[in-house]
C-alpha cells in the first residue's frame, strides 16, 4: 500500500470537487472537468445521490422560490440526482 503522506519535493494530488454542479448535463460535466484541469487539478469528484433517500416530499424549500421554482427539497434534489 502506498503512503498517503506528502513526500518532500513531491506535488500533492489535487482532486476538484464538482459535486452536482453538472446539473445532469454531460456537456456541463465535461466543461467542469476541463476547467478543473486548467486550474491544476489531477482529478475530479462527482457527487451522486438518490433524492428519495435524502429528502422527504414534505421538506420545505429553504431557497428563494422566485428564482428556483421547486416547491420542496425532494423536488429540487430529484432534478439533479443523475448524470446520464
Buried (B, 14 or more C-beta within 10 A) or exposed (E): EEEEEEEEEEEEEEEBEBEBEBEEBEEBBEEBBEEBEEEEBEEBEBEEEEBEEEBEEEBEBEEEEEEEEBEBBBBBBBBBBEBE
